[in-house]
Amino acid sequence: MDIDTRTIGFELSPALDARVASQVGTALAPVADHITRVTVRLDDVNGDHGGVDKRCRVVVALARHGTAVSEAIATDLYAAIDEAARRVRRSTKRALTRHVGRERKDPQRPGTLVHP
């Protein structure tokens, strides 16, 4: 799975790139067959002002299932990456489950009753 990692306001270090690949790759491994693209955006919301301002946003494009988006903000960028990976795993599985549920209720499928 190819993960496109982008940063805003700072350079992407090899350690951050490895952390994104490890955490997001592991979180999305069970549903990798449905994924067409993964984009991770890392940024510092307040710049040099300090505070809870490191953000990680993960956007996963799913084949025939739309997109799943997750975002986490923390004081530490590594913690934000970990939390965003956990959240995107949940939202991706939920998106895939919801889509299957709607297909099964389709009145045009064989075996369902169609009212005139």
C-alpha positions in Angstrom: 0.0 0.0 0.0 1.4 3.4 -1.0 0.9 6.1 1.5 1.3 9.7 0.4 2.6 11.7 3.3 2.6 15.5 3.1 3.7 18.1 5.7 2.7 21.7 6.1 5.1 24.1 7.8 8.0 21.7 8.4 10.1 19.1 6.6 9.2 15.4 6.8 11.9 13.5 8.7 12.7 9.9 8.0 11.5 9.0 11.5 8.0 10.6 11.0 7.7 9.0 7.6 8.5 5.6 9.1 6.0 6.1 11.9 3.2 7.0 9.4 4.0 4.0 7.2 4.1 1.7 10.3 1.0 2.9 12.1 -1.3 3.7 9.2 -0.1 0.7 7.2 -0.8 -1.7 10.1 -4.2 -0.1 10.8 -5.4 -0.4 7.2 -3.9 -3.8 6.4 -7.1 -5.8 7.0 -9.0 -3.7 4.4 -6.1 -3.1 2.0 -8.0 -4.8 -0.9 -10.6 -2.1 -0.9 -8.1 0.9 -0.7 -7.2 2.9 -3.8 -5.3 5.8 -2.2 -4.1 6.9 1.2 -3.1 10.5 2.0 -1.7 11.6 5.3 -1.3 15.3 6.1 0.8 16.5 9.0 0.8 20.1 10.2 1.5 22.4 13.1 -1.7 24.4 13.6 -0.4 27.2 15.7 3.2 27.3 14.4 5.7 28.3 17.1 3.0 29.4 19.6 3.0 26.0 21.4 0.0 24.2 22.9 -2.1 21.3 21.6 -1.5 22.0 18.0 0.0 19.0 16.1 -2.5 17.6 13.6 -2.6 14.4 11.6 -5.3 14.0 9.0 -5.7 10.7 7.1 -7.9 10.4 4.0 -8.5 6.9 2.6 -10.2 6.5 -0.8 -12.1 3.2 -1.0 -13.0 1.5 -4.2 -16.8 1.8 -4.7 -17.2 2.7 -1.1 -16.4 6.5 -0.9 -13.8 7.9 1.4 -12.9 7.6 5.1 -11.4 10.6 6.9 -9.9 10.8 10.3 -8.1 13.5 12.2 -6.3 13.8 15.5 -4.8 16.7 17.3 -2.2 16.3 20.1 0.8 18.1 21.7 3.1 15.4 20.2 3.0 14.6 16.5 3.7 10.9 17.1 0.6 10.6 19.4 -1.5 12.4 16.8 -0.4 9.9 14.2 -1.2 6.9 16.4 -4.7 8.3 17.3 -5.5 9.2 13.6 -4.5 5.6 12.6 -6.8 4.1 15.2 -9.6 6.3 14.1 -9.2 5.7 10.4 -9.2 2.0 11.0 -12.6 2.2 12.7 -14.1 4.6 10.1 -12.9 2.5 7.2 -14.4 -0.7 8.6 -17.6 1.2 9.3 -17.8 2.5 5.8 -17.3 -0.9 4.3 -19.9 -2.5 6.6 -22.5 0.2 5.9 -22.2 -0.2 2.2 -22.8 -4.0 2.3 -25.9 -3.4 4.5 -27.5 -1.2 2.0 -26.9 -3.6 -0.9 -28.7 -6.4 1.0 -31.8 -4.3 1.3 -32.0 -3.5 -2.4 -35.6 -4.4 -3.7 -34.2 -5.3 -7.1 -32.2 -8.3 -5.8 -33.7 -11.7 -6.4 -35.7 -13.1 -3.5 -37.1 -9.8 -2.2 -40.7 -8.8 -2.4 -41.6 -5.9 -4.6 -44.8 -4.0 -3.8 -46.8 -2.8 -6.8 
